[in-house]
Amino acid sequence: MESFVSAFVGGMAGALLMDATEAFAARLGVTSGVNVALLGRWFLSLLGGRFTHKDIRECRPFKREAWAGWAFHLLVGGGGVALLYPLFFHGAGLPQPDNDLLGGMIFGLVTSLLPWFLLLPSFGWGAFGLRGPAGTNALLASPLSHIPYGLGVGVALAFARHIG
């Protein structure tokens, strides 16, 4: 149970590391085109029964969609997705890797599959975001930002292991 709590907290911290990395990468011209307002718009549309869009940018904006985007990003995308890390090992009957940092970063890299094959296609931008806004490169931006996300998960797990 401890690993699940640590992973959740680490996932939320990792989401913040992801945001910092995305801000830095955007200054270098590497962006996926996703922002918290669009994420919130998608999440609120999802709650209304709509999963996919022709282009999320053309969808009617919602009040407080940026707030909804932050909540979704931190709680579901950050903490919730991080629960998959210990769940995989517990479900498979395997011990978690001894090197939490490396394991976390590999996990973060694997989570790039979520925007590539779930989020970006549901935005109407296709697999890997290849039909996304001009000047975006989600193929590169996703792993670049998801590795620090996984690092947050790994640091939290390493810390829990160290104090536990």
N, C-alpha and C positions, 0 to 999 in steps of 0.2 A: 504494500500500500504506500509505503514511503516513497518508492520510486515514481509512483503515479503523481503524487503531490509535487515532488521535486521537478518532474518533467513538465507539469502544468505551469508552475511558476517560471521555470526556465524557458518555456515556450513563450510566455508573455514577455520576458526579458529579451528573448531572442527576436521577437517581433519588433521590439524597439531597436535592437542592433540592425535588423533588416532595414528599418526605416532610415537609420543613419547611413548605412551603406548605399541605399538607393539615392539619398540626397547627394552623397559624394559622387556616385556614378553618373547622376544626371548632369553634374557640373562638367563631367568628361564627355557628355553626349550619349551615354548609355542609359536608356530608359525603356520600360515595358509599356508605358502609356497609361498604366493603372494608377489611380489616385484614390484617396479614401472616400471622396464624394461618389465616384463611379462604383466603388465597392459597396458603399451604402445603398446606392440606387439599385444595384443588382440584388443585394440582400433583401431590401424592402419589396422589390418586385417578386423575389422568391417567396416571401411570406404571403404575397398576394396571389401565388399560384403560377407565376411566370418564371420559367427557368432560363430560357434562351431569348436572345434578342437579335435582330438584324444588325444593329449597331447600338450598343448601350448608350452612346453619346446622344443619340436621337430620341431616346426614351424620355418621357416627361420627368423632370426633376421632382424629388420629394422634399418636403420640409424636413430639415434636420438630417438629410441624408449623410452628411459628413460625420455627424455624431454616430449614426447607425453604422457607418463604415468603420469608425474607430473601435466601436464596441465589438463588431464582428471580427475585425482584424486581430484585436488583442485576445479576446475570449475564445473565439472559435478557431480562427486561423493560427493564432499563436499557441495558447494553452491547450485547446482541444486537439489540434493536430499532433501536438507533442505527446499526447497520451498514446499515440500509435507506437511510439518507440518502446516503452516498457511493455505494452500490450503484445507486441510482436514476440518479444523474448519470453514473456510469461506464457503466451499461447502456444509457442513452439516448444516449451519446456527447456529452453536454453538459458544459460547465464548471460547477463548483460556483459558486454566487453569490459575488460579491465581498464582500457584506456577510454575513459568517458569523453574526453575532448575529441579524439579522432572518431569515435563512434558517433558522437553528436554531429560532427561536421559531415560525415558520410550520410547520416540521416537527413541533415539539412539539404544536401545535394539531391537526395532521392525525392524530397518534398517538392522539388522543381517540377515534378510530374503533375502536381495539382494545378498550377496555373497553366502549364502547357496543354493539358488535356481536359481540364474541367472549367476553370475560370475563364480563360481567354476565349475558348470556343463558345461558352455561354454568353460572353459579351458580344459575340458575332464576329470575332476577329480570327477565327480558325485555330487549328492546332499550332502550337508554338507562337501564337499571336501574329502569324505571317500576314494576315490581312488587317493588322492593327493600324493605328494612326501613322501617317508618314513620319519618318525619322525615328521610329521606335525599333528596338531590337530585343524582344522578349526572350528570344533564344539565348542570348547572352545575359540579359539583365536578371532573369529568374535564378539561374544557379549562382550568379555573383552575389545576389542578396540572400539567397537561402542558405548558403554556407555559414554566414554569421548567425543566422537564425538557429541553425543546428549547434553552433558553438555555444549559444545561450543555453540550450537544452543540456549540452554536455557539461558546461560549467556548473549548472545547478545540480546535476547528478553527481559530479565529482565532489562538490561541496557537501552534499548530503552523505556521501560515502565517507568522506573525511571526518565529519562530526559524528556520524552514526557509529 
